[in-house]
Amino acid sequence: MDDHLIGWLTALDEDRLARVLANRPDALAAPWPRRLDALAQRLTDGFALTEVMRGLPLPPLEILQACLVIGGRPTEDELARFLGVSASEVIPWLDRLYDHALAWPGLDGRITLPGAVARWWAAPCGLGEPLSSYLDSWMLNTEALRRLCRNLGLPYQGGKRNAAVKVVASLSDHERLAALVGEAPDGTLGMLDDFAWDGPVRSVDGNRFVTPGTPERWAADHGLLFRTQWDVAEMPREVALALRGPDYHGPFTPDPPHLGTVHADAEAAGHAMCLAAPHAVDRATALLENAGKTPLPLLKNGGVGVREIRRVARETGSSEDETRLLLEVCTVARLIALDDDEGGLVPTDRFDAWRLEDAPARLRVLVAAWWRMERSSLRRPAGRYPTVLGDDPAGETIARIRWAVLGAVAEIPEGRAFASLPELVQSVRWRAPLLDPELLAECAPAVLEEAQLFGLCTHDTLTGLGRALAALSAIAGNEGDADAPQVEHDPALAKQSAAALAGAQRTALFGADLTAVVTGPPSVELSSLLDRAADRESRGAASVWRFSPASVRRALDAGEDADRLLAELAAVGTLPQPLTYLVHDVARRHGEVTVSSVGCIVQGSDPGLLAEIAAHRKLGRLGLRLLAPTVLAGSAPAGETLAALREAGYAPVPVDDTGQITIRRAPGRLTLLPGGRVAELDPPAALLEPAPDPREHARRLLVSARSSGPGGQTWAVIGRMATRLPTAQQSLLGFVVDRDVRALITLADGVTATVSHGELRSGVLDAWCEEAGDYLEFPLHEIASVTSTY
């Protein structure tokens, strides 16, 4: 643990520490630390630091690289001098690093970085390892160092360490290195420039390193290159800096690249949002209902095939792009899932609850799922769409690209739109430089297309709904399942989703030609009603449905009653007489022919035996009835009927459709999942207490740091108060307090708890309880046993 960090945290005021906690959600993740040393350990975690750096723009990352290149603990002036700017230009970005605990100043004004930052950049500013790391390597023995000093014209005095210092000083000097290279064989300078500017690690011809007189051999003999493998060489950091020259400065880009904008009609954007949002909810409902009728089968290698996508698009009246996007979004939202028995994707129980919600809530579920989705439905790698729900190795990076793209567009003022997609991509790269640039250029157009289908983006600008969603990137970036409901129930997003669906039409104009016209985007309820009883002929600014005997019969087949159907239609518009006649006429003929279901057929050559079976009292539950002297029809499935007949003492055998005797094996349940990772939307079963407010927790940490507390008296207090515990278990309980060890405790009444991050206070152990998801107090005298969980 870094003592500099603990000292800096201790010296912070409440406001500054609260900013650090607010910028580092990992620091307040359960169990939230209650001591500054525990907080410091959280703040220097390598994975957490990586997550924080992914959310930073380019300038602070350039400062981190500059600190690594300078080495040691540089001052602000040294940093500004290396970057070629004034200290006043560097300080605001340094403060941003301080507020994220990615760097901190010492009492001497020097800047300290966490060790994990150095491990992240193997070659900061395109520079290799320090020369000292090569000179101290086991591969360079004393004799080799003597030979290197002799080649550089340096005396070998004072041992290996002093000789290494002289070599570093000699090769770090630009003028001395320039004079040295002037004596090199032809071609050496060009090769060294390649390493200095496009290195530090490059592939080489290993044979040239052993051939006298070659540039490679000369550079290796003078310590300018070190061959780490037969065909790989590296250039030390000091050598590359000396070759770049005294006028070289590290990259520093405090200003974002220019992003040209043009005028955007805010009213037109709002209108487009009100058209797209209800349409997306309507098409998602249609897709899910279609899957309920015909399960979507998966390919052998995972995912849904193109033929199925085209079939669903044709049957639901959606475009293929809409079908691709909504199918993946509904899968992430878990409105649809794989059912092995059904042989494909079918709606889940969540869909039944979702369709009962109001339209804005349904829209938010879809939008939140898209916001967290770790795939891009409309991305076209190599010019073609990937398999829907197939594996995507990019995964989480795609989600981060989505957040970054919409975040960049959200910074454009309202009433303006970006003028050029390449400029937008460059702007995103400045704001999120750690994203894969090729994947970003590939995904950015797809992200905007998908956003447009949901009404989040239109005419190269964000709508109100899109701006509300873009503001939630911090929530989406946290991987916990419990964060998804925060997105769905965000007040600003709820307000905008209601506005997006406020203009949806809830009435229709019924014509005598058996058509229904909706001028504007129809509400989901209206679309569902008309889709049940009519066929949609067109969509757009106005949608048209046409009633026919077949469409009305379809509604009656689905369980509708003629009078109830007419009442529902009359509630959304005035019905013409021809439509009323059509419904009544179809209803009058509906049911003229009946079809009953038969679970199985029982056949036999003896009519008397079949009559006995039909009259058997124990077989009454099978619903057997005579269709012919030698044929029985039953309502129970064949397997159940077969087992019941055998239990009753008969000897039936199963046959297939051709009459051949078959042996049926119980099918094994096959576990298949759509390819790729999806975001979870369910909150955890046990809801944890919310994380503390950053300001309140900062105040508590500072008070705890300044109070005396038990300190070194931990074991004395435990030994005096925890009288039920043997000595070894008292020691383990002390580690729970002083070292945040995790242990299982059992109280005198038999209650058990898994605890960690303990504190002693007035005869009680105040510790984090994993089962309760909060800090609880356990009286020391009631603790009967302590067991390690490791």
Secondary structure, DSSP 8 states (H G I E B T S, - for coil): --HHHHHHHHH--HHHHHHHHHH-GGGGSSS---SHHHHHHHHT-HHHHHHHHHTS-HHHHHHHHHHHHH-SS--HHHHHHHHTS-HHHHHHHHHHHHHTTS-EE-TTS-EE--HHHHHH-SSGGG----HHHHHTSTTS-HHHHHHHHHHHT----SHHHHHHHHHHHHHH-HHHHHHHHTTS-TTHHHHHHHHHHH-SEEE--GGGGTSTTSHHHHHHHTTS-EEEETTEEE--HHHHHHHH-TT-------S-----EEE--HHHHHHHHHHHHHHHHHHHHHHHHHHHHS-B---TTSSB-HHHHHHHHHHHT--HHHHHHHHHHHHHTTSEEEETTTTEEEE-HHHHHHTTS-HHHHHHHHHHHHHH-SS-TT--GGGS---BT---TTTHHHHHHHHHHHHHHHTS-TTEEES-HHHHHHHHHHH-TTS-HHHHHHHHHHHHHHHHHTTSEETTEE-HHHHHHHTTHHHHHS--GGGHHHHHT-HHHHHHHHHHHHT-B---EE-TTSEEEEES-B-HHHHHHHHHHSEEEE-SSEEEEE--HHHHHHHHHTT--HHHHHHHHHTTS---HHHHHHHHHHHHHTTSS-----SEEEE-S-HHHHHHHHH-GGGGGG--EEEETTEEEESS-HHHHHHHHHHTT-----B-TTS-B-------------SS-----S--SS-------HHHHHHHHHHHHHS--SGGGHHHHHHHH-TTS-HHHHHHHHHHHHS---EEEEETTS-EEEEEEEEEETTEEEEEETTTTEEEEEEGGGEEEEEE--
